[in-house]
Amino acid sequence: MTRLTLTRHNRLVRTPTVSALSAGHTRPIVNYYRCASCFNLGDAFASPLRYFVFPGEVIFRDIHDTARQTILGDLQYNIIVGGGGILLPQWHHKIEMLADRHRAKLVFWGGGVNEHHKKSSALPEHLQSFDLVGVRDFGLGYEWVPCPSCMHPAFDKPREITRPVVVYHHHQFPVPLNCFPSACNCNQDFEGVLDLLGSAEAIVTSSYHGAYWGILLGRKVAAFPFSSKFHYLKHQIPLCSPSSWAGALRSAPVYGEALAECRAANMRFSMQVRDLFYAS
């Protein structure tokens, strides 16, 4: 048995622990998220098991690539689905299979809706079959648990504002602004991306996580939305077209309490998960 530890270089390492070594009876945990995505930094850092340690073995599954037979084999284990935009319609059938057939405990943690070119979405009914649900989408009827990437220690680094605006692109929906420093969500240097976002007074982005991380850093953010997910951020920001970004930034709020609030929500939820998995 091992535990996951996030190093200062953003690598996950497995090391034996007393609690894990003494937990021979503990079911493994399978975490379904978009873990194999090399083109989306937000997906890669959205797993709650990057930040929270539970006894026993942890198995990561990519929701996109996992075959039906593998899912059926996982039903005996405790399962965490999330985070990220894992409620993309093309993956609903896999999550529904988990919901309908699971034999252990099933948790939805920090994921949310993701319908492209829509302003609203409904959560799928099969979430009602989960034992515990926390969604990153605010106001949709379940406990609000934002993306667990807020727990990353890189958010604690002080960053000086040295420029007025930076741009952060989603690789499929580039921002049509070439006059500012920029980065893309296919860049896998998490701390480097936060350094760029934190160096500006304001951020223009087409990335959900670019918007979310900008909010957590206490910066003004304006976003070009391509999916329903942007409309359910608890800390609302102006959503605009490429032609109106400057005016949108003028009205953008700063949420100085957002990082602490998001971390507290995840900490509370982690305790609920622990109670669910390990209650005697």
Secondary structure, DSSP 8 states (H G I E B T S, - for coil): --EEEE-TTS-EEEE--HHHHT-TT---EEEEE-TT-SS-HHHHT--GGGT---SS-EEEEETTT--HHHHHHHTTSEEEE-SEEEE-GGGHHHHHHHHHH-SS-EEEEEEEE--BT-S-----GGGGGSSEEEESSTTSSSEE---GGGG-GGGGS-----EEEEEEEBTTB--S--SS-EEETT---HHHHHHHHHTEEEEEES-HHHHHHHHHTT-EEEE---BGGGGG-SS---B--GGGHHHHHHT----TTHHHHHHHHHHHHHHHHHHHHH--
